[in-house]
Amino acid sequence: MPQASLFVSLPMFSAHPDNFTILHSPSEYREFLLEAIRTAKSRIFLVALYLENDEGGREILTAAYEAKQRSPDLDIVICVDWHRAQRGLIGAEACEGNAAMYQEFAQKYKEQIPVYGVPVRHREVFGVLHLKGFIIDDKVIYSGASFNNVYLHKQDKYRLDRYHVLECQKLADSMVGFIEQVMIGHIAVQDFSQGEWPTTKKLKPLIKQFRASLLEASYSLESELINPQHIGVTPLVGVGKKDNQLNEVIVEMIAEARTELYLFTPYFNLPKVVLREVKRAIKRGVETHIIVGDKVANDFYIPPEQPFKPIGGLPYLYEINLRKFARSNRKYLSSGQLAIHLWRHDANSFHLKGLWADRKRALLTGNNVNPRAWALDLENGLLIQDNHQLLEGKFQAELESIFEHTKTVTNYLQLDTRREYPKAIQKLLKRVFRVRADRLLKRIL
């Protein structure tokens, strides 16, 4: 007896396709977000990995504070990762972290805005707040982007993500409810804008309790009937390998794809179960598209003319993974059954995530579809069920915009070998593979 599809049993909010918008660039996204903040009537809830102390981050925080001064009754909440807020960018010089900026703004303005640090684990390497979604009034602005210069294209470089907007009151209410009840309602979550806060060591028992509560958490929703003129939307959340609904949906979307599959990932480092299902999809005849960044479009990439840092070896590890995958599936590449789209645009970087299956199901997510996202970080996503393909034109336009800067890999020989890498990278990789450190790196980065 065939097993019933997971997607039939999932509860969904009903939404009109006219209320769904896709933005196509980081600058368009920045302007849309700023205008939404400026014109907010009732609430602004911003959740991101980090809000950086740079021009882009300050522009967002300033817009939020100015909105609060104009309308003190506005309910404004900002959530960032606990650890990430207390340090700078990887590879950057030591600094006080972004938390110092949050206190600076709190001292400058009369009407206050809490900036909550959310500690998913007691150490950053074991898990961070990777939840996404900005709720402004009844709009959900969903992107994998955080707030800084490169994500918001404030200067010469940008980091491309995906940017989706859905106006749906019940979805917005559900996501706000999760933030209020599950996250900031917990004693482990601290407000950085107000004075001093406990050390991570002192918070460790509370962080452990918080992690346990996250394992049981889910978005609140009651299923609605979806008529042929509407789409269904299900908010999903997951943390850890076990009973993770978001992970389960990713696997099932690939497993149930019948004609066409698009998979976006910034780092080609798929969890084993995902890689297995992708291979099965290809073999059963699904036209499979992998959209991934070129190594030079990786946010960890360091040009050879710049000082060498070990973190710069990561993009090469990911390319080695991709080349191995392309080589083992070379007959599908040459036949067109498999297409690898490699994104590269000048010195800009790539950060796209998500899936689109059979032009009927789409997953908008911040999940990188890698082992870290699979087992360590707190992740979420929006599953869109579009049985009548009402959004096909919008998703197709998004694809065309992305493909402007991709090249299609038709042979694994198009990808560099280790012998072609800079000498410092070759030396680093030789050490990494000798001690098998690549296995650990792929799990935590």
GURO-43694 format. One record per residue: residue in one letter; x, y, z of N, C-alpha, C in turn. Coordinates in steps of 0.1 Angstrom, whole numbers, padded with zeros to 4 digits, always signed. Layout:
// residues N
AXYZXYZXYZ
...
***
This chain:
// residues 445
M+0008-0012+0000+0000+0000+0000+0009+0013+0000
P+0007+0022-0010+0016+0034-0010+0014+0043+0002
Q+0025+0049+0006+0025+0057+0018+0019+0071+0014
A+0011+0077+0022+0005+0090+0020+0016+0100+0020
S+0014+0110+0011+0024+0121+0010+0024+0130+0023
L+0036+0133+0028+0037+0142+0039+0029+0155+0037
F+0030+0160+0024+0024+0173+0021+0009+0174+0022
V+0003+0163+0021-0012+0163+0023-0016+0166+0037
S-0008+0161+0046-0012+0162+0061-0007+0175+0067
L+0001+0183+0061+0006+0195+0067-0004+0206+0067
P-0006+0212+0079-0015+0224+0079-0010+0235+0071
M-0019+0243+0066-0015+0254+0057-0023+0267+0060
F-0017+0278+0058-0025+0291+0057-0028+0293+0043
S-0039+0299+0040-0043+0302+0027-0039+0317+0023
A-0033+0319+0012-0028+0332+0008-0031+0334-0007
H-0034+0346-0011-0037+0350-0025-0023+0352-0032
P-0021+0347-0044-0009+0348-0051-0005+0363-0054
D-0015+0372-0055-0012+0386-0057-0005+0392-0045
N-0006+0386-0033+0001+0391-0021+0015+0385-0020
F+0020+0378-0030+0033+0373-0029+0042+0380-0039
T+0053+0385-0035+0062+0393-0043+0076+0388-0042
I+0084+0388-0053+0098+0384-0052+0106+0396-0057
L+0116+0400-0048+0125+0410-0052+0138+0404-0057
H+0145+0411-0066+0155+0404-0074+0169+0409-0071
S+0171+0419-0062+0185+0423-0059+0186+0428-0045
P+0198+0428-0039+0200+0433-0026+0196+0448-0024
S+0199+0456-0034+0195+0470-0033+0180+0472-0033
E+0173+0464-0041+0158+0465-0041+0153+0460-0028
Y+0159+0450-0023+0155+0444-0010+0157+0455+0001
R+0169+0462+0001+0172+0472+0011+0161+0483+0011
E+0158+0488-0001+0149+0499-0002+0135+0495+0002
F+0131+0483-0001+0118+0478+0003+0117+0476+0018
L+0127+0471+0024+0127+0469+0038+0127+0482+0046
L+0135+0492+0041+0135+0505+0048+0122+0512+0047
E+0116+0511+0035+0102+0517+0034+0092+0511+0042
A+0093+0497+0043+0083+0490+0052+0085+0494+0067
I+0097+0496+0071+0100+0501+0085+0095+0515+0087
R+0097+0524+0077+0093+0538+0078+0078+0539+0079
T+0071+0530+0072+0056+0532+0071+0049+0522+0080
A+0056+0515+0089+0049+0505+0098+0039+0511+0106
K+0028+0504+0108+0016+0509+0116+0015+0503+0130
S+0019+0490+0131+0016+0483+0144+0028+0476+0150
R+0036+0469+0141+0047+0461+0146+0058+0459+0136
I+0070+0458+0142+0082+0455+0134+0090+0444+0142
F+0091+0432+0137+0099+0421+0143+0110+0417+0133
L+0122+0419+0137+0134+0416+0129+0142+0405+0135
V+0144+0394+0128+0152+0383+0133+0162+0380+0123
A+0175+0380+0127+0186+0377+0118+0198+0372+0126
L+0207+0365+0119+0219+0361+0126+0227+0372+0132
Y+0228+0383+0125+0234+0395+0130+0229+0408+0124
L+0231+0419+0132+0229+0432+0128+0242+0439+0130
E+0249+0442+0119+0264+0446+0120+0265+0461+0123
N+0276+0464+0130+0280+0477+0133+0288+0483+0121
D+0280+0485+0110+0286+0492+0098+0275+0500+0092
E+0277+0506+0080+0267+0516+0075+0254+0509+0072
G+0254+0497+0067+0242+0490+0064+0234+0486+0077
G+0241+0481+0087+0234+0477+0099+0229+0490+0106
R+0237+0500+0106+0232+0513+0113+0220+0519+0106
E+0220+0518+0093+0208+0523+0085+0195+0516+0089
I+0196+0503+0091+0184+0496+0095+0180+0499+0109
L+0190+0499+0118+0187+0502+0132+0182+0517+0134
T+0188+0526+0127+0183+0540+0127+0169+0541+0122
A+0166+0534+0111+0152+0535+0106+0142+0529+0117
A+0146+0518+0124+0137+0513+0134+0136+0522+0146
Y+0147+0528+0150+0146+0538+0161+0138+0550+0158
E+0140+0555+0146+0132+0567+0142+0117+0564+0140
A+0114+0552+0136+0100+0548+0135+0094+0548+0149
K+0102+0543+0159+0097+0542+0173+0096+0556+0179
Q+0104+0565+0175+0103+0579+0181+0090+0585+0175
R+0087+0583+0163+0075+0589+0156+0062+0583+0162
S+0063+0569+0165+0051+0562+0169+0055+0553+0181
P+0055+0559+0193+0059+0551+0205+0052+0538+0207
D+0039+0537+0202+0031+0525+0204+0035+0514+0195
L+0044+0517+0185+0049+0506+0176+0055+0495+0184
D+0052+0483+0182+0058+0471+0189+0070+0467+0180
I+0082+0471+0185+0094+0468+0178+0103+0458+0186
V+0107+0447+0180+0116+0437+0186+0126+0433+0176
I+0139+0432+0180+0150+0428+0172+0156+0416+0179
C+0159+0405+0172+0165+0393+0177+0178+0390+0169
V+0189+0387+0175+0201+0383+0168+0207+0372+0176
D+0217+0365+0170+0224+0355+0177+0232+0360+0189
W+0232+0353+0200+0239+0357+0212+0254+0358+0210
H+0259+0348+0204+0274+0347+0202+0278+0357+0191
R+0271+0357+0180+0275+0365+0169+0275+0380+0172
A+0266+0384+0181+0265+0398+0185+0277+0403+0193
Q+0285+0393+0199+0296+0397+0208+0310+0395+0202
R+0310+0394+0188+0323+0394+0181+0321+0400+0168
G+0332+0402+0161+0332+0407+0147+0331+0396+0137
L+0333+0400+0124+0333+0390+0113+0345+0381+0115
I+0343+0368+0110+0354+0359+0110+0366+0364+0102
G+0377+0364+0108+0389+0369+0101+0392+0384+0104
A+0382+0391+0109+0384+0405+0112+0392+0407+0125
E+0396+0420+0127+0403+0423+0139+0394+0422+0152
A+0400+0420+0163+0392+0419+0176+0385+0432+0178
C+0372+0430+0183+0364+0442+0186+0354+0439+0197
E+0347+0449+0201+0337+0447+0212+0325+0440+0207
G+0323+0439+0194+0311+0432+0188+0300+0442+0186
N+0289+0437+0180+0278+0446+0176+0270+0450+0188
A+0271+0443+0200+0264+0446+0212+0267+0461+0216
A+0279+0465+0214+0282+0479+0218+0274+0489+0211
M+0271+0486+0198+0263+0495+0190+0249+0495+0195
Y+0244+0484+0199+0230+0483+0204+0228+0492+0217
Q+0238+0492+0225+0238+0500+0237+0239+0515+0234
E+0248+0518+0224+0250+0532+0219+0236+0538+0215
F+0229+0530+0207+0216+0535+0202+0206+0537+0213
A+0206+0527+0223+0196+0528+0234+0199+0541+0242
Q+0211+0545+0243+0215+0557+0251+0211+0570+0244
K+0211+0569+0230+0209+0581+0222+0194+0584+0221
Y+0185+0575+0221+0171+0577+0219+0162+0576+0231
K+0152+0583+0232+0142+0583+0243+0134+0570+0243
E+0128+0567+0232+0120+0555+0231+0129+0543+0228
Q+0128+0533+0236+0138+0521+0235+0133+0510+0226
I+0142+0503+0221+0140+0491+0213+0148+0479+0218
P+0142+0468+0223+0151+0457+0228+0158+0450+0216
V+0170+0447+0218+0178+0438+0209+0182+0426+0216
Y+0174+0415+0214+0176+0403+0222+0187+0394+0216
G+0196+0389+0224+0206+0379+0221+0200+0365+0224
V+0199+0357+0213+0193+0344+0215+0204+0333+0215
P+0206+0326+0226+0217+0316+0227+0212+0302+0224
V+0214+0298+0212+0209+0284+0208+0217+0273+0214
R+0230+0276+0216+0239+0267+0223+0249+0275+0231
H+0257+0268+0240+0266+0276+0249+0279+0280+0241
R+0281+0273+0229+0292+0277+0221+0287+0279+0207
E+0292+0289+0200+0288+0293+0187+0290+0281+0177
V+0301+0274+0179+0305+0264+0169+0294+0252+0169
F+0287+0251+0180+0277+0240+0182+0263+0245+0178
G+0261+0257+0174+0247+0261+0170+0244+0276+0172
V+0238+0282+0162+0235+0296+0163+0220+0298+0159
L+0215+0311+0162+0202+0315+0157+0203+0317+0142
H+0197+0308+0134+0197+0310+0120+0183+0311+0115
L+0174+0315+0124+0160+0318+0120+0159+0330+0111
K+0150+0330+0102+0149+0341+0093+0134+0347+0093
G+0133+0359+0088+0119+0364+0086+0117+0377+0094
F+0113+0388+0086+0110+0401+0092+0095+0403+0091
I+0089+0405+0102+0074+0407+0102+0072+0422+0104
I+0066+0428+0094+0063+0443+0096+0048+0444+0093
D+0040+0448+0103+0025+0448+0102+0021+0433+0098
D+0015+0432+0087+0010+0418+0082+0019+0413+0071
K+0030+0419+0068+0039+0415+0058+0050+0406+0064
V+0053+0395+0058+0065+0387+0061+0075+0388+0050
I+0086+0395+0054+0097+0396+0044+0107+0385+0047
Y+0108+0376+0038+0117+0364+0041+0129+0364+0032
S+0141+0363+0039+0153+0363+0032+0164+0356+0041
G+0174+0350+0035+0185+0345+0042+0195+0355+0046
A+0193+0368+0042+0202+0378+0044+0202+0384+0059
S+0213+0387+0064+0214+0394+0077+0216+0409+0073
F+0219+0417+0083+0220+0432+0081+0234+0437+0082
N+0240+0439+0070+0253+0446+0070+0255+0451+0055
N+0267+0457+0053+0269+0464+0040+0268+0455+0028
V+0274+0443+0029+0274+0434+0018+0261+0428+0015
Y+0253+0424+0025+0240+0419+0023+0230+0430+0017
L+0232+0442+0021+0223+0453+0017+0229+0461+0006
H+0240+0457+0001+0247+0464-0011+0248+0479-0008
K+0254+0482+0003+0256+0496+0007+0269+0502+0000
Q+0278+0493-0003+0291+0498-0009+0293+0492-0023
D+0305+0489-0026+0308+0484-0040+0305+0469-0042
K+0304+0461-0031+0302+0447-0032+0288+0443-0026
Y+0283+0432-0031+0270+0427-0026+0271+0412-0024
R+0262+0407-0015+0261+0392-0014+0246+0389-0018
L+0245+0381-0028+0232+0378-0034+0225+0368-0025
D+0212+0371-0022+0204+0361-0015+0190+0360-0022
R+0180+0355-0016+0167+0355-0022+0158+0363-0013
Y+0148+0370-0019+0140+0380-0012+0125+0378-0015
H+0118+0373-0006+0104+0371-0008+0095+0378+0002
V+0084+0383-0003+0074+0391+0006+0061+0384+0004
L+0054+0381+0016+0041+0376+0016+0033+0383+0026
E+0022+0389+0021+0013+0396+0030+0002+0387+0034
C+0002+0382+0047-0008+0373+0052-0008+0374+0067
Q-0019+0379+0072-0020+0383+0086-0018+0370+0095
K-0024+0359+0092-0023+0347+0100-0009+0342+0101
L-0002+0342+0089+0012+0338+0089+0020+0347+0098
A+0018+0360+0096+0026+0370+0104+0023+0368+0119
D+0011+0366+0123+0007+0364+0137+0014+0351+0142
S+0015+0341+0134+0021+0328+0138+0036+0330+0141
M+0042+0337+0132+0057+0339+0133+0060+0348+0145
V+0052+0359+0147+0054+0367+0159+0051+0360+0172
G+0041+0351+0172+0038+0343+0183+0050+0334+0187
F+0057+0328+0177+0069+0320+0180+0080+0328+0186
I+0082+0340+0181+0093+0349+0186+0090+0353+0201
E+0077+0356+0203+0074+0361+0217+0073+0350+0227
Q+0067+0339+0223+0065+0328+0233+0077+0319+0235
V+0083+0315+0223+0093+0305+0224+0107+0311+0226
M+0109+0323+0220+0123+0329+0221+0124+0339+0232
I+0119+0351+0230+0121+0362+0240+0114+0359+0253
G+0105+0350+0253+0098+0347+0266+0106+0338+0275
H+0118+0333+0270+0126+0324+0278+0137+0332+0285
I+0139+0328+0298+0149+0336+0306+0163+0336+0301
A+0167+0326+0292+0180+0325+0287+0183+0336+0277
V+0172+0342+0271+0174+0352+0261+0175+0366+0268
Q+0186+0373+0264+0190+0386+0271+0189+0398+0262
D+0185+0409+0267+0184+0422+0260+0198+0429+0260
F+0204+0430+0249+0217+0436+0248+0217+0451+0249
S+0205+0457+0247+0204+0472+0247+0204+0478+0261
Q+0203+0469+0271+0201+0475+0285+0213+0470+0294
G+0223+0478+0295+0234+0476+0304+0241+0463+0302
E+0246+0457+0314+0254+0445+0313+0245+0433+0312
W+0251+0422+0308+0244+0409+0307+0253+0398+0312
P+0247+0387+0316+0255+0376+0322+0265+0370+0311
T+0276+0364+0316+0285+0357+0307+0278+0344+0302
T+0283+0339+0291+0277+0327+0286+0279+0315+0296
K+0290+0315+0303+0293+0305+0313+0282+0305+0324
K+0278+0317+0329+0268+0317+0339+0254+0313+0333
L+0252+0316+0320+0239+0312+0314+0238+0298+0310
K+0249+0290+0311+0250+0277+0305+0238+0268+0309
P+0234+0267+0322+0223+0258+0325+0210+0263+0318
L+0208+0276+0318+0196+0282+0311+0196+0279+0296
I+0208+0280+0290+0209+0278+0276+0205+0263+0273
K+0210+0254+0282+0206+0240+0280+0191+0238+0280
Q+0184+0245+0290+0170+0244+0291+0163+0250+0278
F+0169+0261+0274+0163+0267+0262+0164+0258+0249
R+0176+0252+0248+0178+0243+0237+0168+0231+0237
A+0165+0226+0249+0156+0215+0251+0142+0220+0247
S+0138+0232+0250+0125+0238+0246+0124+0240+0231
L+0135+0244+0225+0135+0245+0211+0132+0232+0203
L+0137+0221+0209+0135+0208+0202+0120+0205+0202
E+0112+0210+0211+0098+0207+0211+0090+0218+0204
A+0096+0229+0200+0088+0240+0195+0083+0239+0181
S+0072+0246+0178+0067+0246+0164+0059+0259+0163
Y+0056+0263+0150+0047+0274+0148+0033+0270+0150
S+0025+0279+0155+0011+0276+0158+0003+0279+0146
L-0005+0270+0141-0014+0273+0130-0025+0262+0129
E-0037+0266+0124-0048+0258+0121-0050+0257+0106
S-0051+0245+0101-0052+0244+0086-0064+0250+0080
E-0062+0257+0069-0073+0263+0061-0075+0256+0048
L-0087+0256+0043-0089+0250+0029-0083+0259+0019
I-0077+0254+0009-0070+0261-0001-0078+0260-0014
N-0084+0270-0018-0092+0270-0031-0083+0271-0043
P-0087+0268-0055-0079+0268-0067-0072+0281-0070
Q-0077+0292-0064-0072+0306-0067-0062+0310-0056
H-0059+0301-0047-0050+0305-0036-0038+0295-0035
I-0028+0299-0027-0017+0290-0024-0017+0287-0010
G-0011+0276-0006-0010+0272+0008+0004+0275+0013
V+0005+0280+0026+0018+0283+0032+0019+0277+0045
T+0030+0270+0048+0032+0264+0061+0046+0268+0066
P+0046+0275+0078+0059+0279+0084+0064+0267+0091
L+0077+0265+0090+0084+0253+0095+0096+0257+0104
V+0099+0250+0114+0110+0253+0122+0117+0240+0126
G+0130+0240+0128+0137+0228+0132+0151+0231+0138
V+0155+0222+0147+0168+0223+0153+0172+0209+0157
G+0184+0205+0153+0189+0191+0156+0184+0181+0146
K+0191+0169+0146+0188+0159+0136+0175+0152+0138
K+0171+0150+0151+0159+0142+0154+0146+0150+0153
D+0136+0144+0147+0122+0150+0147+0123+0165+0142
N+0130+0167+0132+0132+0180+0127+0123+0181+0114
Q+0112+0189+0116+0102+0189+0105+0107+0196+0093
L+0116+0206+0094+0121+0213+0083+0130+0204+0075
N+0139+0196+0082+0148+0187+0075+0139+0176+0067
E+0129+0172+0074+0120+0162+0068+0113+0167+0055
V+0109+0179+0055+0103+0185+0043+0113+0186+0032
I+0125+0190+0035+0136+0191+0025+0138+0178+0018
V+0139+0167+0026+0141+0154+0021+0129+0149+0012
E+0117+0152+0017+0105+0147+0010+0102+0155-0002
M+0106+0168-0003+0104+0175-0015+0113+0169-0026
I+0125+0165-0023+0134+0159-0033+0129+0145-0036
A+0124+0137-0026+0120+0124-0028+0107+0123-0037
E+0098+0133-0035+0086+0133-0042+0086+0140-0056
A+0097+0147-0059+0098+0154-0072+0097+0143-0083
R+0089+0147-0093+0087+0138-0104+0092+0143-0118
T+0093+0156-0120+0097+0161-0133+0109+0170-0133
E+0109+0179-0122+0119+0190-0122+0122+0194-0108
L+0135+0197-0106+0139+0200-0092+0150+0211-0093
Y+0148+0222-0085+0158+0232-0084+0163+0233-0070
L+0176+0231-0067+0182+0232-0054+0192+0243-0053
F+0190+0253-0044+0199+0264-0042+0207+0261-0029
T+0220+0263-0030+0228+0261-0018+0241+0270-0020
P+0245+0277-0010+0257+0285-0012+0270+0277-0011
Y+0270+0266-0004+0281+0258-0002+0278+0243-0006
F+0285+0238-0015+0281+0224-0019+0287+0214-0009
N+0279+0212+0001+0283+0203+0012+0270+0197+0018
L+0263+0189+0009+0250+0184+0013+0251+0173+0023
P+0241+0173+0033+0240+0162+0042+0238+0149+0034
K+0243+0138+0040+0243+0125+0033+0229+0121+0028
V+0219+0123+0036+0205+0119+0032+0200+0128+0021
V+0204+0141+0020+0200+0149+0009+0207+0145-0004
L+0220+0143-0003+0228+0138-0014+0222+0125-0020
R+0218+0116-0011+0213+0104-0016+0200+0106-0023
E+0191+0115-0018+0178+0117-0025+0180+0124-0038
V+0190+0133-0039+0193+0140-0051+0197+0130-0062
K+0206+0121-0058+0210+0111-0068+0199+0102-0072
R+0190+0099-0063+0178+0090-0067+0169+0098-0076
A+0167+0111-0074+0159+0119-0082+0164+0119-0097
I+0177+0121-0098+0184+0122-0111+0182+0108-0118
K+0184+0097-0111+0183+0084-0117+0168+0080-0121
R+0158+0086-0114+0145+0083-0118+0139+0092-0129
G+0148+0101-0134+0144+0109-0145+0140+0123-0142
V+0142+0128-0130+0139+0142-0126+0150+0151-0132
E+0146+0161-0139+0155+0171-0144+0160+0179-0133
T+0172+0178-0129+0177+0183-0116+0187+0195-0119
H+0184+0206-0112+0193+0218-0113+0199+0221-0100
I+0212+0222-0099+0219+0226-0087+0224+0240-0090
I+0220+0250-0082+0225+0264-0083+0234+0266-0071
V+0246+0269-0074+0256+0270-0063+0266+0281-0067
G+0273+0287-0057+0283+0297-0060+0296+0291-0064
D+0302+0298-0074+0316+0295-0077+0325+0297-0064
K+0336+0291-0064+0345+0293-0052+0348+0307-0049
V+0350+0315-0060+0354+0329-0058+0342+0338-0053
A+0330+0332-0054+0317+0339-0050+0314+0334-0036
N+0322+0326-0029+0320+0322-0016+0324+0333-0006
D+0316+0334+0005+0319+0345+0014+0332+0343+0022
F+0338+0331+0021+0350+0328+0028+0362+0330+0019
Y+0360+0332+0006+0370+0333-0004+0380+0345-0001
I+0393+0342-0002+0403+0352-0001+0411+0352-0014
P+0411+0363-0021+0419+0364-0034+0434+0361-0031
P+0441+0354-0040+0455+0350-0038+0464+0361-0035
E+0461+0374-0040+0470+0385-0037+0469+0391-0023
Q+0459+0386-0016+0457+0391-0002+0463+0381+0008
P+0466+0386+0020+0473+0377+0030+0465+0364+0032
F+0472+0353+0033+0466+0340+0035+0460+0338+0049
K+0448+0333+0050+0442+0329+0063+0436+0315+0061
P+0437+0306+0071+0432+0292+0069+0418+0291+0065
I+0409+0301+0070+0395+0300+0067+0393+0301+0052
G+0403+0307+0045+0402+0308+0030+0402+0295+0023
G+0405+0284+0030+0405+0271+0024+0392+0265+0021
L+0382+0270+0029+0368+0264+0028+0362+0264+0014
P+0363+0275+0006+0357+0275-0007+0363+0264-0016
Y+0376+0260-0014+0382+0250-0022+0377+0236-0018
L+0375+0235-0005+0369+0222+0000+0355+0220-0006
Y+0347+0230-0007+0334+0229-0013+0335+0226-0028
E+0345+0232-0035+0347+0229-0049+0351+0214-0051
I+0359+0209-0042+0363+0195-0043+0351+0186-0042
N+0342+0190-0033+0329+0182-0032+0322+0183-0045
L+0320+0195-0050+0313+0196-0062+0319+0189-0074
R+0332+0189-0075+0338+0182-0086+0336+0167-0085
K+0337+0162-0073+0335+0148-0071+0321+0144-0075
F+0311+0152-0071+0297+0150-0074+0295+0150-0090
A+0301+0160-0096+0300+0162-0110+0306+0150-0118
R+0318+0145-0113+0324+0134-0119+0316+0121-0118
S+0310+0119-0106+0303+0106-0104+0289+0107-0112
N+0285+0119-0116+0272+0120-0123+0275+0126-0137
R+0287+0123-0143+0290+0129-0156+0281+0125-0167
K+0276+0113-0167+0267+0109-0178+0254+0117-0178
Y+0249+0121-0166+0237+0129-0165+0240+0143-0168
L+0252+0148-0165+0256+0162-0169+0256+0163-0185
S+0262+0153-0191+0263+0154-0206+0250+0152-0213
S+0241+0145-0206+0227+0143-0212+0218+0154-0209
G+0221+0163-0200+0212+0174-0196+0203+0170-0185
Q+0203+0157-0180+0195+0153-0169+0198+0160-0156
L+0211+0164-0155+0216+0171-0144+0222+0184-0149
A+0219+0195-0143+0225+0208-0147+0231+0215-0134
I+0244+0218-0134+0250+0225-0123+0252+0240-0128
H+0246+0249-0121+0247+0263-0125+0256+0270-0115
L+0267+0274-0120+0278+0280-0111+0277+0295-0112
W+0274+0302-0101+0271+0317-0101+0284+0324-0098
R+0287+0334-0106+0298+0343-0103+0296+0356-0109
H+0298+0367-0102+0296+0381-0107+0306+0390-0101
D+0317+0393-0108+0328+0401-0104+0333+0397-0090
A+0334+0406-0080+0339+0402-0067+0327+0400-0057
N+0315+0398-0062+0304+0397-0053+0302+0382-0049
S+0294+0380-0038+0292+0367-0033+0278+0362-0034
F+0277+0349-0031+0264+0341-0034+0260+0335-0021
H+0247+0336-0018+0241+0331-0005+0227+0326-0007
L+0224+0320-0018+0210+0315-0021+0208+0302-0015
K+0195+0300-0010+0191+0287-0004+0176+0284-0008
G+0173+0271-0008+0159+0268-0010+0157+0257-0021
L+0144+0254-0023+0141+0244-0033+0128+0248-0041
W+0127+0243-0053+0115+0245-0061+0113+0231-0069
A+0102+0225-0066+0100+0211-0071+0087+0211-0080
D+0089+0206-0092+0077+0203-0101+0069+0216-0103
R+0075+0227-0100+0068+0241-0102+0055+0242-0094
K+0054+0233-0084+0042+0233-0075+0045+0234-0060
R+0058+0231-0057+0062+0233-0043+0075+0241-0042
A+0075+0250-0033+0087+0259-0031+0090+0259-0016
L+0103+0259-0013+0107+0261+0001+0116+0273+0001
L+0111+0283+0009+0119+0295+0011+0126+0293+0025
T+0139+0293+0026+0145+0290+0038+0159+0296+0039
G+0164+0298+0052+0177+0302+0054+0186+0290+0056
N+0181+0278+0055+0189+0266+0057+0198+0264+0045
N+0211+0263+0048+0221+0262+0038+0222+0248+0032
V+0214+0239+0037+0213+0225+0033+0227+0219+0033
N+0233+0220+0045+0246+0215+0048+0245+0208+0062
P+0255+0200+0066+0255+0193+0079+0253+0202+0091
R+0258+0214+0090+0257+0224+0102+0242+0227+0103
A+0236+0231+0092+0222+0235+0093+0213+0223+0097
W+0217+0212+0093+0210+0199+0095+0209+0195+0110
A+0220+0198+0117+0221+0193+0130+0223+0203+0142
L+0228+0215+0139+0233+0224+0149+0224+0236+0151
D+0222+0243+0140+0215+0257+0141+0200+0256+0142
L+0194+0267+0147+0180+0268+0147+0176+0274+0134
E+0168+0267+0126+0165+0270+0112+0150+0271+0111
N+0145+0278+0101+0131+0278+0097+0129+0279+0082
G+0117+0279+0078+0114+0280+0064+0099+0282+0061
L+0096+0286+0049+0082+0287+0045+0080+0277+0033
L+0071+0267+0035+0068+0258+0025+0055+0264+0017
I+0057+0265+0004+0046+0270-0004+0041+0259-0013
Q+0028+0255-0011+0022+0245-0020+0013+0253-0030
D+0017+0251-0043+0011+0259-0054+0006+0249-0064
N-0004+0241-0061-0009+0230-0070-0013+0235-0083
H-0018+0247-0084-0023+0252-0097-0013+0262-0104
Q+0000+0261-0099+0011+0269-0105+0008+0283-0107
L+0002+0289-0097-0001+0303-0098+0011+0312-0096
L+0021+0307-0091+0034+0315-0088+0045+0312-0098
E+0042+0303-0108+0052+0299-0117+0059+0310-0124
G+0052+0320-0129+0058+0331-0136+0067+0339-0127
K+0064+0341-0114+0072+0349-0105+0085+0341-0102
F+0084+0328-0099+0096+0320-0097+0105+0319-0109
Q+0099+0318-0121+0106+0317-0133+0114+0330-0135
A+0108+0342-0133+0114+0355-0134+0126+0355-0124
E+0124+0350-0112+0135+0350-0102+0147+0342-0108
L+0144+0330-0113+0154+0321-0119+0162+0328-0130
E+0155+0335-0139+0161+0342-0150+0171+0353-0145
S+0167+0360-0134+0175+0370-0129+0188+0364-0123
I+0187+0352-0116+0198+0346-0110+0207+0340-0121
F+0201+0335-0132+0209+0328-0142+0217+0338-0151
E+0215+0351-0149+0222+0361-0157+0237+0360-0154
H+0240+0355-0142+0254+0355-0138+0259+0340-0135
T+0253+0331-0141+0257+0317-0140+0263+0311-0153
K+0272+0301-0151+0276+0293-0163+0272+0279-0159
T+0268+0271-0169+0264+0257-0167+0276+0248-0169
V+0278+0240-0159+0289+0230-0159+0284+0218-0166
T+0290+0215-0177+0285+0203-0185+0295+0191-0184
N+0307+0194-0178+0317+0184-0176+0325+0187-0164
Y+0328+0177-0156+0335+0179-0143+0349+0185-0145
L+0354+0184-0158+0367+0189-0161+0367+0204-0161
Q+0356+0210-0161+0355+0225-0161+0358+0230-0147
L+0358+0222-0137+0361+0226-0123+0376+0223-0120
D+0382+0233-0113+0396+0232-0110+0400+0219-0102
T+0412+0215-0104+0417+0204-0096+0426+0210-0085
R+0430+0202-0075+0438+0207-0064+0451+0212-0069
R+0457+0206-0080+0470+0210-0086+0469+0225-0091
E+0457+0229-0094+0455+0243-0099+0453+0254-0089
Y+0452+0249-0076+0450+0259-0065+0462+0266-0062
P+0461+0278-0055+0473+0285-0050+0482+0276-0041
K+0495+0278-0041+0504+0269-0033+0500+0268-0018
A+0496+0280-0013+0493+0280+0001+0480+0272+0004
I+0471+0272-0005+0458+0264-0004+0462+0249-0005
Q+0470+0246-0015+0474+0232-0017+0481+0226-0004
K+0490+0234+0002+0497+0230+0014+0487+0228+0026
L+0477+0238+0027+0467+0236+0037+0458+0224+0035
L+0454+0222+0023+0445+0210+0020+0452+0197+0023
K+0465+0197+0020+0473+0185+0022+0473+0181+0037
R+0475+0191+0045+0474+0189+0060+0460+0185+0064
V+0450+0192+0059+0436+0189+0063+0432+0174+0060
F+0436+0170+0048+0432+0156+0044+0440+0146+0051
R+0453+0149+0054+0462+0140+0061+0456+0136+0074
V+0451+0146+0082+0446+0143+0095+0430+0141+0095
R+0425+0141+0083+0410+0139+0081+0402+0150+0087
A+0408+0162+0088+0401+0173+0095+0389+0178+0086
D+0389+0175+0073+0379+0179+0064+0365+0174+0068
R+0365+0162+0074+0352+0156+0079+0346+0165+0090
L+0355+0170+0099+0350+0179+0110+0346+0192+0105
L+0354+0198+0096+0351+0211+0090+0338+0211+0083
K+0335+0200+0075+0322+0200+0068+0310+0199+0077
R+0312+0194+0089+0301+0193+0098+0298+0206+0105
I+0308+0214+0107+0306+0226+0116+0306+0239+0109
L+0310+0239+0096+0312+0252+0089+0303+0252+0076
***
